[in-house]
């Protein structure tokens, strides 16, 4: 519990507010969430789920030559067309993903390392779980951007080390080399090269490789790497950044309340005598911010002084 504004009757436990907002957010997906050790671990779970879920936005689908050359049974072809139509129209594809996707603490190591999603090639719902589509013999490997979806390959689910096949990156490079333009290390050389089996083993043991040999290029893995916990490095960094911003903003409110009240008063055109602050969830970065209820304004630290946003 932390006291702010020097008011004896005002106590704000903002970390608990953040945790409660995360729990509310998860409930929208039918997730009953049991918070971890502290607010930081909850923010990591929040960012982890956000990374795994494909936003339901209309996207144009591109298909690799390898994907087009695969010979798969007609029933699976129909299922792929079903998924493709959903992606084109911006429909939710969450329930074609792994059933563990909606577990905030579960790490998809393929996604974390290479930012490649895998979807179950099915257009029928499971009898055991009517939310998810049937787990299928084939998996569709896809890379997503904001407005595009790249169908990389279709592979058998039981293929050895199917989630660690370097060929997935080679297919991307062969078909859409522009996707790696910021990841290629020019004039570099490899000190060691890992097999698919070794990549799988290292991931499962919490080691990060950082780079992969792709068609004689040194490519920085799109996910940047995996922490010892199995989390994507981006996920942990984003959680750290949000926590720092909230800490900094709270400190600013504690130490500069009078100037904040003046700024708010000027913004809204009437005098704010006392700050009435809570944490609110935003729809985009940084996802959480301090909100002053009397003025209906957000307060965020801009690393120079308080700023009304």
Backbone as numpy.savetxt, mean C-alpha at the origin, in Angstrom:
# Nx Ny Nz CAx CAy CAz Cx Cy Cz
-1.24 9.28 27.63 -2.09 10.47 27.63 -1.21 11.71 27.63
-1.55 12.70 26.82 -0.74 13.90 26.75 -1.62 15.13 26.95
-1.12 16.09 27.73 -1.85 17.32 28.03 -1.44 18.40 27.03
-2.41 19.16 26.53 -2.06 20.21 25.59 -2.64 21.54 26.01
-2.07 22.60 25.46 -2.50 23.98 25.65 -2.33 24.46 27.08
-1.72 23.66 27.97 -1.55 24.06 29.35 -2.87 24.15 30.10
-3.92 23.51 29.57 -5.22 23.56 30.23 -5.39 22.31 31.08
-5.67 22.49 32.34 -5.74 21.35 33.24 -6.89 20.41 32.91
-7.92 20.97 32.26 -9.10 20.15 31.99 -9.09 19.56 30.57
-7.98 19.72 29.84 -7.93 19.25 28.46 -6.81 18.23 28.31
-7.17 17.00 28.04 -6.20 15.93 27.81 -6.52 15.28 26.47
-5.51 15.08 25.63 -5.73 14.49 24.31 -4.82 13.30 24.11
-5.40 12.16 23.95 -4.65 10.93 23.67 -4.75 10.68 22.16
-3.99 11.47 21.39 -4.14 11.38 19.94 -3.71 10.03 19.35
-2.69 9.33 19.91 -2.38 8.02 19.33 -3.57 7.05 19.37
-4.34 7.09 20.46 -5.51 6.21 20.56 -6.56 6.59 19.53
-6.66 7.90 19.24 -7.61 8.34 18.21 -7.21 7.80 16.83
-5.91 7.81 16.55 -5.43 7.27 15.27 -5.76 5.78 15.17
-5.50 5.03 16.25 -5.78 3.60 16.26 -7.27 3.35 16.04
-8.12 4.12 16.67 -9.57 3.94 16.51 -10.00 4.24 15.09
-9.43 5.26 14.47 -9.76 5.58 13.08 -9.32 4.46 12.14
-8.17 3.83 12.44 -7.71 2.70 11.64 -8.66 1.52 11.79
-9.11 1.27 13.00 -10.08 0.19 13.23 -11.37 0.45 12.45
-11.84 1.70 12.46 -13.05 2.05 11.71 -12.84 1.86 10.21
-11.67 2.24 9.73 -11.35 2.08 8.31 -11.36 0.60 7.93
-10.78 -0.24 8.75 -10.74 -1.67 8.46 -12.13 -2.30 8.48
-12.99 -1.80 9.35 -14.35 -2.36 9.43 -15.11 -2.19 8.11
-14.76 -1.17 7.32 -15.40 -0.97 6.02 -15.13 -2.14 5.08
-14.03 -2.85 5.33 -13.67 -4.01 4.51 -14.06 -5.33 5.19
-14.83 -5.23 6.27 -15.22 -6.43 7.00 -14.11 -7.00 7.85
-13.10 -6.19 8.17 -11.95 -6.64 8.94 -12.16 -6.31 10.42
-12.12 -7.31 11.26 -12.13 -7.09 12.70 -10.67 -7.02 13.14
-10.26 -5.84 13.51 -8.84 -5.59 13.73 -8.51 -5.55 15.21
-7.47 -6.28 15.57 -6.95 -6.27 16.94 -5.62 -5.52 16.91
-5.61 -4.27 17.40 -4.42 -3.43 17.27 -3.16 -4.08 17.83
-2.04 -3.70 17.22 -0.75 -4.22 17.66 -0.23 -3.50 18.88
1.08 -3.47 19.00 1.71 -2.97 20.22 1.48 -1.49 20.44
1.50 -0.70 19.37 1.45 0.75 19.52 0.90 1.37 18.25
0.80 2.70 18.23 0.24 3.39 17.08 1.10 3.18 15.84
2.41 3.07 15.99 3.28 2.86 14.83 2.98 1.54 14.14
2.83 0.47 14.90 2.53 -0.83 14.30 1.17 -0.80 13.60
0.23 -0.03 14.14 -1.09 0.10 13.50 -0.98 0.87 12.19
-0.14 1.91 12.17 0.07 2.66 10.94 0.75 1.79 9.88
1.67 0.92 10.29 2.29 -0.01 9.35 1.24 -0.93 8.75
0.34 -1.46 9.59 -0.74 -2.31 9.08 -1.64 -1.54 8.12
-1.93 -0.30 8.45 -2.78 0.54 7.60 -2.12 0.72 6.23
-0.84 1.07 6.21 -0.13 1.28 4.95 0.04 -0.03 4.19
0.20 -1.13 4.91 0.35 -2.44 4.28 -0.92 -2.82 3.53
-2.07 -2.63 4.17 -3.33 -2.94 3.50 -3.53 -2.02 2.30
-3.19 -0.74 2.46 -3.35 0.22 1.38 -2.52 -0.18 0.17
-1.31 -0.70 0.39 -0.46 -1.15 -0.71 -1.07 -2.35 -1.42
-1.65 -3.27 -0.66 -2.15 -4.52 -1.25 -3.42 -4.33 -2.06
-4.29 -3.40 -1.64 -5.56 -3.24 -2.32 -5.40 -2.45 -3.62
-5.99 -2.96 -4.68 -5.96 -2.28 -5.97 -7.15 -1.32 -6.01
-6.86 -0.04 -6.16 -7.92 0.96 -6.16 -8.87 0.72 -7.34
-10.17 0.75 -7.12 -11.14 0.52 -8.20 -11.26 1.73 -9.12
-10.27 1.87 -10.00 -10.20 2.97 -10.96 -10.15 2.36 -12.36
-10.90 2.89 -13.33 -10.81 2.35 -14.70 -9.38 2.41 -15.22
-8.92 1.30 -15.77 -7.56 1.22 -16.28 -7.55 0.55 -17.66
-6.65 1.01 -18.50 -6.45 0.36 -19.79 -5.53 -0.83 -19.59
-5.89 -1.96 -20.20 -5.13 -3.20 -20.03 -4.17 -3.41 -21.20
-2.92 -3.70 -20.87 -1.90 -4.06 -21.85 -1.45 -5.49 -21.57
-1.18 -6.25 -22.65 -0.85 -7.67 -22.49 0.51 -7.96 -23.12
1.33 -8.69 -22.37 2.66 -9.04 -22.88 2.55 -10.11 -23.97
3.60 -10.21 -24.75 3.64 -11.26 -25.78 3.61 -12.64 -25.13
4.26 -12.77 -23.99 4.25 -14.05 -23.28 2.85 -14.40 -22.85
2.14 -13.44 -22.29 0.76 -13.67 -21.86 -0.09 -14.12 -23.05
0.04 -13.44 -24.18 -0.78 -13.75 -25.35 -0.48 -15.14 -25.91
0.74 -15.62 -25.67 1.14 -16.92 -26.24 0.73 -18.11 -25.38
0.29 -17.87 -24.15 -0.07 -18.97 -23.25 -1.32 -19.70 -23.76
-1.24 -21.02 -23.74 -2.39 -21.85 -24.10 -3.04 -22.37 -22.83
-4.20 -21.81 -22.51 -4.91 -22.24 -21.30 -6.32 -22.64 -21.67
-6.97 -23.49 -20.86 -8.33 -23.96 -21.17 -9.32 -22.81 -21.32
-10.34 -23.01 -22.17 -11.33 -21.94 -22.43 -11.98 -21.38 -21.16
-12.26 -22.24 -20.17 -12.93 -21.76 -18.96 -12.07 -20.71 -18.25
-10.76 -20.90 -18.27 -9.87 -19.93 -17.65 -9.73 -18.68 -18.51
-9.81 -18.85 -19.82 -9.80 -17.70 -20.71 -11.01 -16.81 -20.44
-12.17 -17.44 -20.22 -13.38 -16.68 -19.89 -13.21 -15.93 -18.57
-12.57 -16.58 -17.61 -12.36 -15.94 -16.31 -11.42 -14.74 -16.44
-10.39 -14.88 -17.30 -9.48 -13.76 -17.52 -10.22 -12.60 -18.16
-11.08 -12.88 -19.11 -11.87 -11.82 -19.75 -12.78 -11.14 -18.73
-13.31 -11.93 -17.81 -14.16 -11.40 -16.74 -13.38 -10.42 -15.87
-12.15 -10.81 -15.50 -11.30 -9.94 -14.68 -10.88 -8.70 -15.48
-10.52 -8.90 -16.74 -10.11 -7.78 -17.58 -11.23 -6.74 -17.70
-12.47 -7.21 -17.86 -13.60 -6.29 -17.95 -13.76 -5.48 -16.66
-13.55 -6.14 -15.53 -13.62 -5.44 -14.24 -12.56 -4.34 -14.16
-11.36 -4.67 -14.57 -10.26 -3.70 -14.50 -10.53 -2.53 -15.45
-11.01 -2.84 -16.65 -11.32 -1.78 -17.62 -12.35 -0.80 -17.07
-13.32 -1.32 -16.34 -14.44 -0.51 -15.86 -14.25 0.01 -14.43
-13.11 -0.28 -13.83 -12.83 0.23 -12.49 -13.62 -0.45 -11.40
-13.94 -1.72 -11.59 -14.67 -2.47 -10.56 -13.68 -3.08 -9.55
-14.17 -3.39 -8.39 -13.33 -3.94 -7.32 -12.87 -5.35 -7.68
-11.57 -5.60 -7.57 -11.04 -6.95 -7.84 -10.43 -7.57 -6.58
-10.72 -6.99 -5.43 -10.14 -7.47 -4.17 -10.34 -8.96 -4.00
-11.52 -9.45 -4.34 -11.85 -10.84 -4.02 -11.35 -11.83 -5.06
-10.57 -11.35 -6.02 -9.78 -12.23 -6.88 -8.37 -12.39 -6.31
-8.04 -11.58 -5.31 -6.73 -11.65 -4.70 -6.68 -12.77 -3.65
-5.53 -12.91 -3.02 -5.37 -13.90 -1.95 -6.35 -13.61 -0.82
-6.85 -14.66 -0.17 -7.74 -14.48 0.97 -7.03 -13.78 2.13
-5.70 -13.83 2.12 -4.95 -13.17 3.19 -4.75 -11.67 2.92
-5.19 -11.21 1.75 -5.02 -9.80 1.41 -5.65 -8.91 2.47
-6.82 -9.28 2.98 -7.53 -8.46 3.94 -7.05 -8.65 5.37
-5.97 -9.37 5.54 -5.30 -9.44 6.83 -4.24 -8.34 6.83
-4.45 -7.25 7.59 -3.52 -6.12 7.52 -2.08 -6.47 7.85
-1.87 -7.52 8.63 -0.51 -7.88 9.02 0.16 -8.85 8.06
-0.61 -9.37 7.08 -0.04 -10.33 6.14 0.77 -9.62 5.06
1.97 -10.14 4.81 2.86 -9.56 3.81 2.87 -10.40 2.55
2.51 -9.76 1.44 2.63 -10.37 0.12 4.05 -10.10 -0.36
4.91 -11.08 -0.26 6.34 -10.85 -0.51 6.64 -10.54 -1.97
5.89 -11.12 -2.90 6.06 -10.78 -4.32 5.72 -9.31 -4.54
4.60 -8.87 -4.00 4.20 -7.48 -4.12 5.20 -6.56 -3.42
5.60 -6.93 -2.23 6.53 -6.09 -1.46 7.87 -5.90 -2.17
8.32 -6.93 -2.85 9.64 -6.89 -3.48 9.59 -6.29 -4.88
8.63 -6.76 -5.70 8.61 -6.39 -7.11 7.38 -5.58 -7.52
6.46 -5.30 -6.60 5.23 -4.56 -6.90 4.45 -5.23 -8.03
4.35 -6.54 -7.94 3.55 -7.32 -8.88 2.42 -8.00 -8.09
1.20 -7.83 -8.56 0.04 -8.47 -7.95 -0.23 -9.81 -8.61
-0.83 -10.73 -7.87 -1.31 -11.96 -8.48 -2.80 -12.13 -8.18
-3.55 -12.52 -9.20 -5.00 -12.69 -9.10 -5.36 -14.13 -9.43
-6.35 -14.65 -8.72 -6.84 -15.99 -9.02 -7.77 -15.94 -10.22
-7.47 -16.76 -11.22 -8.22 -16.75 -12.48 -9.51 -17.54 -12.27
-10.54 -16.84 -11.84 -11.83 -17.47 -11.55 -12.95 -16.45 -11.69
-14.11 -16.91 -12.12 -15.29 -16.04 -12.17 -16.46 -16.65 -11.41
-16.15 -17.59 -10.50 -17.18 -18.19 -9.64 -16.79 -18.02 -8.18
-17.78 -17.77 -7.35 -17.53 -17.54 -5.93 -17.35 -18.86 -5.18
-16.51 -18.80 -4.16 -16.24 -19.96 -3.32 -17.48 -20.33 -2.50
-17.73 -21.61 -2.34 -18.83 -22.08 -1.50 -18.55 -21.84 -0.03
-17.28 -21.90 0.35 -16.90 -21.72 1.75 -16.90 -20.24 2.14
-16.54 -19.39 1.21 -16.45 -17.96 1.49 -17.03 -17.21 0.30
-18.26 -16.75 0.42 -18.96 -16.13 -0.69 -18.38 -14.77 -1.09
-17.45 -14.26 -0.32 -16.82 -12.99 -0.70 -15.77 -13.21 -1.77
-14.98 -14.27 -1.62 -13.85 -14.50 -2.52 -14.23 -15.44 -3.67
-13.58 -15.22 -4.80 -13.74 -16.13 -5.92 -12.95 -17.40 -5.66
-13.35 -18.48 -6.34 -12.69 -19.77 -6.14 -11.18 -19.64 -6.36
-10.44 -20.33 -5.51 -8.99 -20.42 -5.70 -8.76 -21.27 -6.95
-7.89 -20.82 -7.83 -7.83 -21.42 -9.16 -6.51 -22.12 -9.44
-6.54 -22.91 -10.51 -5.35 -23.62 -10.96 -4.32 -22.65 -11.53
-4.82 -21.54 -12.10 -3.95 -20.56 -12.73 -3.95 -19.24 -11.96
-2.82 -18.56 -12.03 -2.68 -17.22 -11.44 -2.34 -16.23 -12.54
-2.94 -15.05 -12.46 -2.66 -13.97 -13.38 -1.76 -12.95 -12.68
-0.60 -12.68 -13.26 0.35 -11.74 -12.67 0.22 -10.39 -13.37
-0.01 -9.34 -12.57 -0.33 -8.02 -13.11 0.46 -6.95 -12.37
0.93 -5.96 -13.13 1.50 -4.75 -12.54 0.53 -3.60 -12.81
0.24 -2.81 -11.78 -0.74 -1.73 -11.92 -0.05 -0.37 -11.79
-0.50 0.56 -12.63 -0.19 1.97 -12.42 -1.52 2.67 -12.16
-1.52 3.98 -12.07 -2.75 4.68 -11.74 -3.82 4.47 -12.80
-3.43 4.46 -14.08 -4.43 4.36 -15.15 -4.22 3.17 -16.07
-3.27 2.28 -15.71 -2.95 1.16 -16.58 -2.79 -0.13 -15.78
-3.03 -1.24 -16.48 -2.79 -2.57 -15.91 -2.01 -3.38 -16.94
-0.93 -3.98 -16.51 -0.05 -4.72 -17.41 -0.15 -6.21 -17.08
-0.79 -6.97 -17.98 -0.92 -8.41 -17.80 0.42 -9.04 -18.19
1.15 -9.49 -17.19 2.51 -10.00 -17.41 2.49 -11.44 -17.90
1.80 -12.30 -17.15 1.83 -13.73 -17.47 0.71 -14.45 -16.72
0.41 -15.65 -17.19 -0.49 -16.58 -16.50 0.31 -17.85 -16.22
0.33 -18.26 -14.96 1.12 -19.43 -14.58 0.34 -20.33 -13.64
0.77 -21.59 -13.62 0.13 -22.56 -12.72 0.45 -22.20 -11.27
-0.55 -22.31 -10.42 -0.40 -21.98 -9.00 0.65 -22.88 -8.34
0.73 -24.14 -8.79 1.65 -25.09 -8.14 3.04 -25.11 -8.78
3.33 -24.18 -9.66 4.66 -24.10 -10.24 5.68 -23.78 -9.15
6.80 -24.49 -9.09 7.80 -24.22 -8.05 8.26 -22.76 -8.09
8.28 -22.12 -6.94 8.77 -20.75 -6.77 8.07 -19.77 -7.72
6.78 -20.00 -7.91 6.03 -19.20 -8.89 6.02 -17.72 -8.53
6.14 -17.39 -7.23 6.12 -16.00 -6.80 7.50 -15.35 -6.78
8.51 -16.10 -7.21 9.88 -15.57 -7.18 10.56 -15.74 -8.54
9.79 -15.90 -9.59 10.35 -16.12 -10.92 10.88 -14.81 -11.52
12.19 -14.76 -11.72 12.78 -13.56 -12.32 12.23 -13.31 -13.72
11.71 -14.34 -14.34 11.15 -14.18 -15.68 10.02 -13.16 -15.70
9.32 -12.98 -14.58 8.26 -11.98 -14.53 8.82 -10.58 -14.78
9.98 -10.30 -14.19 10.63 -9.01 -14.43 11.19 -8.92 -15.85
11.68 -10.05 -16.37 12.21 -10.05 -17.73 11.11 -9.79 -18.75
9.92 -10.32 -18.48 8.78 -10.08 -19.38 8.42 -8.60 -19.37
8.40 -8.00 -18.19 8.12 -6.56 -18.11 9.14 -5.78 -18.93
10.42 -6.12 -18.77 11.48 -5.41 -19.48 11.38 -5.62 -20.99
10.99 -6.81 -21.41 10.88 -7.11 -22.84 9.71 -6.38 -23.49
8.67 -6.12 -22.72 7.45 -5.55 -23.29 7.25 -4.07 -22.96
7.62 -3.68 -21.76 7.40 -2.30 -21.32 8.65 -1.80 -20.58
9.77 -1.67 -21.27 11.03 -1.28 -20.59 10.93 0.07 -19.90
9.98 0.91 -20.34 9.83 2.22 -19.70 9.44 2.10 -18.23
8.87 0.97 -17.84 8.48 0.80 -16.44 9.70 0.69 -15.53
10.85 0.35 -16.10 12.08 0.20 -15.31 13.04 1.37 -15.52
12.61 2.42 -16.22 13.55 3.46 -16.61 14.23 4.14 -15.42
13.52 4.19 -14.28 14.11 4.82 -13.10 14.77 3.80 -12.16
14.76 2.53 -12.56 15.28 1.47 -11.69 16.57 0.84 -12.18
16.96 1.15 -13.40 18.17 0.53 -13.96 19.41 1.25 -13.46
20.37 0.47 -12.97 21.67 1.02 -12.54 22.62 0.95 -13.73
22.97 2.10 -14.27 23.87 2.14 -15.43 25.31 1.86 -14.99
26.04 1.16 -15.84 27.47 0.89 -15.63 27.74 0.14 -14.32
26.77 -0.64 -13.88 26.97 -1.43 -12.67 27.35 -2.86 -13.01
27.70 -3.62 -12.00 28.01 -5.02 -12.22 27.53 -5.82 -11.01
27.29 -7.10 -11.24 26.78 -7.97 -10.19 27.92 -8.64 -9.45
27.81 -8.63 -8.14 28.76 -9.40 -7.33 28.23 -10.81 -7.13
26.91 -10.97 -7.25 26.30 -12.30 -7.14 24.96 -12.28 -7.83
24.52 -13.43 -8.27 23.24 -13.56 -8.93 22.47 -14.68 -8.24
21.19 -14.44 -7.97 20.40 -15.40 -7.22 19.44 -16.16 -8.12
19.25 -17.43 -7.81 18.26 -18.24 -8.52 16.87 -17.92 -7.97
15.85 -18.39 -8.66 14.48 -18.20 -8.18 14.31 -18.83 -6.80
14.88 -20.00 -6.61 14.80 -20.67 -5.32 15.44 -19.83 -4.23
16.60 -19.28 -4.51 17.30 -18.47 -3.51 16.53 -17.19 -3.19
15.93 -16.57 -4.21 15.12 -15.37 -3.98 13.96 -15.69 -3.05
13.30 -16.82 -3.31 12.17 -17.23 -2.47 12.62 -17.48 -1.03
13.74 -18.17 -0.88 14.24 -18.49 0.46 14.64 -17.23 1.22
15.35 -16.33 0.55 15.80 -15.10 1.20 14.61 -14.24 1.63
13.61 -14.12 0.77 12.41 -13.36 1.13 11.76 -13.93 2.39
11.57 -15.23 2.39 10.88 -15.87 3.52 11.66 -15.76 4.81
12.96 -15.54 4.71 13.79 -15.38 5.92 13.98 -13.92 6.32
13.33 -13.02 5.58 13.39 -11.61 5.94 14.59 -10.86 5.42
15.29 -11.45 4.42 16.43 -10.75 3.83 15.97 -9.99 2.59
16.58 -8.85 2.36 16.29 -8.10 1.15 17.49 -8.12 0.23
17.24 -8.29 -1.07 18.32 -8.36 -2.04 18.59 -6.98 -2.64
17.53 -6.25 -2.91 17.68 -4.88 -3.40 17.70 -4.76 -4.90
18.48 -5.62 -5.58 18.57 -5.57 -7.03 18.39 -6.97 -7.62
18.00 -7.00 -8.89 17.84 -8.27 -9.60 18.42 -8.12 -10.99
19.07 -9.18 -11.48 19.56 -9.18 -12.85 18.41 -9.46 -13.78
18.12 -8.49 -14.66 17.00 -8.60 -15.60 17.52 -8.34 -17.00
17.60 -9.40 -17.80 18.10 -9.27 -19.18 19.43 -8.51 -19.23
20.37 -8.93 -18.42 21.71 -8.35 -18.36 21.72 -6.91 -17.86
20.66 -6.49 -17.21 20.62 -5.17 -16.58 20.58 -5.36 -15.07
21.08 -4.38 -14.35 20.91 -4.36 -12.90 19.71 -3.48 -12.60
18.66 -4.10 -12.08 17.41 -3.38 -11.81 17.19 -3.31 -10.30
17.01 -2.09 -9.81 16.61 -1.94 -8.41 15.18 -2.44 -8.28
14.97 -3.35 -7.37 13.63 -3.93 -7.24 12.59 -2.83 -7.05
11.49 -2.86 -7.81 10.48 -1.79 -7.74 9.95 -1.52 -6.34
9.95 -2.54 -5.49 9.48 -2.35 -4.12 10.56 -1.83 -3.19
11.76 -1.63 -3.72 12.95 -1.17 -2.99 13.54 -2.23 -2.07
12.71 -3.13 -1.58 13.22 -4.17 -0.69 12.25 -4.50 0.41
12.62 -5.50 1.19 11.76 -6.02 2.25 12.49 -5.89 3.58
11.79 -5.44 4.60 12.39 -5.36 5.94 12.43 -6.75 6.56
13.11 -6.88 7.68 13.20 -8.19 8.34 11.83 -8.70 8.78
10.87 -7.80 8.95 9.51 -8.22 9.32 8.74 -8.73 8.11
9.29 -8.53 6.90 8.60 -8.92 5.68 7.84 -7.78 5.02
7.79 -6.61 5.68 7.06 -5.48 5.14 7.85 -4.81 4.01
7.11 -4.22 3.11 7.71 -3.41 2.06 8.35 -2.17 2.69
9.52 -1.77 2.20 10.21 -0.62 2.76 9.39 0.65 2.63
8.68 0.81 1.49 7.81 1.97 1.33 6.78 2.05 2.46
6.20 0.90 2.80 5.16 0.83 3.84 5.69 1.36 5.17
6.86 0.88 5.56 7.44 1.29 6.84 7.82 2.77 6.81
8.40 3.22 5.70 8.77 4.64 5.59 7.55 5.54 5.65
6.46 5.13 5.00 5.25 5.96 5.01 4.66 6.02 6.41
4.67 4.89 7.12 4.18 4.88 8.50 5.04 5.79 9.36
6.36 5.71 9.17 7.28 6.58 9.93 7.00 8.05 9.66
6.76 8.38 8.38 6.54 9.78 8.00 5.26 10.33 8.61
4.19 9.53 8.58 2.92 9.99 9.15 3.06 10.19 10.65
3.72 9.25 11.31 3.90 9.37 12.75 4.72 10.61 13.10
5.77 10.88 12.33 6.59 12.08 12.58 5.77 13.35 12.36
4.98 13.39 11.30 4.17 14.57 11.03 3.17 14.83 12.15
2.57 13.75 12.66 1.61 13.92 13.75 2.31 14.37 15.03
3.45 13.76 15.33 4.23 14.19 16.50 4.60 15.66 16.39
5.09 16.07 15.22 5.52 17.45 15.03 4.34 18.41 15.14
3.22 18.03 14.53 2.03 18.89 14.58 1.53 19.03 16.01
1.55 17.95 16.75 1.09 18.00 18.14 2.00 18.89 18.98
3.30 18.76 18.76 4.25 19.61 19.48 4.00 21.08 19.15
3.73 21.36 17.89 3.46 22.73 17.48 2.22 23.27 18.16
1.20 22.44 18.27 -0.02 22.86 18.95 0.26 23.13 20.43
1.04 22.26 21.04 1.39 22.43 22.45 2.15 23.73 22.70
3.09 24.04 21.82 4.02 25.13 22.09 3.64 26.46 21.44
2.70 26.42 20.48 2.38 27.64 19.73 0.87 27.83 19.59
0.14 27.45 20.64 -1.32 27.48 20.58 -1.86 28.88 20.31
-1.24 29.91 20.90 -1.76 31.26 20.74 -1.67 31.73 19.29
-0.55 31.47 18.65 -0.42 31.85 17.25 -1.35 31.06 16.35
-1.56 29.78 16.68 -2.50 28.96 15.90 -3.91 29.53 16.02
-4.30 29.94 17.22 -5.63 30.54 17.41 -5.76 31.82 16.59
-4.70 32.62 16.53 -4.72 33.85 15.74 -4.88 33.52 14.25
-4.11 32.53 13.78 -4.20 32.13 12.38 -5.60 31.64 12.04
-6.15 30.81 12.91 -7.49 30.27 12.69 -8.54 31.39 12.70
-8.40 32.30 13.64 -9.35 33.42 13.74 -9.33 34.25 12.46
-8.12 34.49 11.94 -7.99 35.25 10.70 -8.59 34.49 9.53
-8.42 33.19 9.54 -8.93 32.35 8.44 -10.45 32.34 8.39
-11.10 32.22 9.54 -12.56 32.03 9.57 -13.34 33.31 9.83
-12.65 34.36 10.27 -13.31 35.64 10.43 -14.00 35.86 11.76
-13.72 35.02 12.72 -14.22 35.25 14.08 -13.18 34.73 15.06
-13.29 35.15 16.30 -12.26 34.86 17.28 -12.37 33.42 17.80
-11.27 32.69 17.73 -11.17 31.35 18.33 -10.49 31.52 19.67
-11.26 31.37 20.76 -10.72 31.57 22.09 -10.05 30.32 22.65
-10.52 29.16 22.21 -9.98 27.91 22.74 -9.96 26.87 21.63
-8.87 26.15 21.52 -8.75 25.12 20.49 -9.48 23.85 20.91
-10.25 23.32 19.97 -10.97 22.06 20.19 -10.51 21.10 19.10
-9.53 20.27 19.43 -8.79 19.51 18.42 -9.06 18.02 18.53
-9.13 17.38 17.36 -9.20 15.92 17.29 -8.44 15.45 16.05
-8.21 14.15 15.96 -7.59 13.57 14.77 -8.70 13.14 13.82
-8.52 13.43 12.53 -9.46 12.96 11.52 -8.70 12.24 10.42
-9.39 11.29 9.80 -8.78 10.55 8.70 -9.07 11.26 7.38
-8.04 11.35 6.55 -8.15 11.95 5.22 -8.23 10.84 4.18
-8.71 11.18 2.99 -8.83 10.18 1.92 -7.52 9.97 1.17
-6.55 10.88 1.36 -5.26 10.74 0.69 -4.16 11.20 1.64
-2.93 11.12 1.14 -1.76 11.44 1.96 -1.93 12.80 2.63
-1.59 12.93 3.93 -0.95 11.94 4.81 -1.93 11.06 5.59
-3.20 11.02 5.20 -4.23 10.13 5.73 -4.76 10.50 7.12
-3.94 11.15 7.93 -4.39 11.55 9.27 -3.88 12.97 9.55
-4.74 13.79 10.19 -4.33 15.16 10.49 -5.13 15.68 11.67
-4.59 16.68 12.34 -5.29 17.35 13.43 -6.35 18.29 12.86
-7.52 18.26 13.47 -8.65 19.06 12.99 -9.20 19.88 14.15
-9.35 21.20 13.91 -9.90 22.09 14.92 -11.39 22.28 14.63
-12.23 21.83 15.55 -13.67 21.71 15.27 -14.40 23.05 15.23
-14.02 24.01 16.06 -14.73 25.29 16.09 -14.57 26.04 14.76
-13.37 26.00 14.20 -13.09 26.72 12.95 -13.30 25.87 11.71
-13.49 24.55 11.91 -13.60 23.61 10.78 -12.36 23.67 9.89
-11.18 23.71 10.52 -9.91 23.77 9.79 -8.98 22.66 10.26
-8.15 22.20 9.31 -7.09 21.26 9.65 -5.84 22.03 10.04
-5.07 21.43 10.95 -3.81 22.02 11.40 -2.70 21.02 11.12
-1.68 21.46 10.39 -0.58 20.54 10.08 0.73 21.28 10.15
1.73 20.60 10.70 3.08 21.17 10.79 3.69 21.21 9.40
4.25 22.36 9.01 4.90 22.46 7.71 6.43 22.57 7.86
6.93 22.23 9.05 8.35 22.22 9.36 8.97 23.61 9.41
8.13 24.65 9.38 8.64 26.00 9.65 7.79 26.63 10.75
6.47 26.51 10.63 5.54 26.91 11.67 4.19 26.29 11.33
3.22 26.49 12.19 1.91 25.91 11.93 1.30 26.52 10.68
0.53 25.72 10.00 -0.09 26.18 8.77 -1.52 25.66 8.71
-2.43 26.51 8.30 -3.81 26.09 8.13 -3.90 25.46 6.74
-4.43 24.24 6.65 -4.49 23.56 5.35 -5.93 23.29 4.97
